Amino acid sequence: MTGLALATTAAAPARRQEKRPGRGWLLLPPVLVLLGFFGYPLVLVVLQSLESKTGEFGLSVWLDVLGSAEFRDAAWKTVALALGATAGCVVLGTFLALVIAFVPFPGARTLSRLVDTVLAFPSFLIALAFTFIYGSAGILGAGGFLYSPFGILLAEITFYTPFVMRPALAAFGEVSSAQMEVAASLGAKPGRVLRQVILPEALPSLASGACLTMLLAMNEFGIVLFLGAKDVTTLPMLVYGKGIVTFDFPQACVIAVVNVVFSLALYGTYRRLTKGGGRAAVDQA
């Protein structure tokens, strides 16, 4: 009898829970908002990319754009700049994070917060600051350097380094001091401790930060537009030129769709990486 009573008591909440009305309808408003503000415009862009200026529906615009040297050059420069900026950010961000996390010096926390403030700035402010420093009428007067791919690369590294540095700092904070002490007691030099203890623990966070940086760098528009580097046309700049300057909306939509596909692929990679060991570090950042 006692067992039966306990089973009945345990089953009662389950029955009450089953009888509760579903609340799936609460998801309907946000889903409709997402579809209206994001899904619908994307569908319009895709449809516009399939319609030529003469009103013909098909892949003719896609074939023209993908087969053009202008698109290939823009795609190559976009990927090259994004890879260069990502590599620079990983090196600089990892170095700064290591110094702040493991080298005690006055003002380390202040330096960390100072670097974080860059995250709140719009990217064109970095370009403006570089103009005052490296521009033709700037402090150093290195105008030729600034208005080149290397100037854009330096500006992007400066702006996006905190996106690697913050996850790295969080990951380094999770490294067990006991592991480092044991490795040092066994005769491991600081370089070996760094390679075999510290960096492996932080690798997922560094990888996720690198993916996020590359995603943002591939879609960077403000720095490239503001600096106006000669012969540097990225995919976002090409979309702007086709859509705003020449009013060739079908070709602009094709390039925009390609850029979105690249971005979604990188974002998928970033999400897979953050599901692993680096997720906690990224969330803490």
Secondary structure by P-SEA (a helix, b strand, c coil): caaaaaaaaaaaaaaaaaacccccccaaaaaaaaaaacaaaaaaaaaaaaccccccccaaaaaaaaacaaaaaaaaaaaaaaaaaaaaaaaaaaaaaaaaccccccaaaaaaaaaaacccccaaaaaaaaaaacccccccccccccccaaaaaaaaaaacaaaaaaaaaaaaaaccaaaaaaaaaacccaaaaaaccccccaaaaaaaaaaaaaaaaaaccaaaaaacccccccaaaaaaaacccccaaaaaaaaaaaaaaaaaaaaaaaaaaaaccaaaaaaac
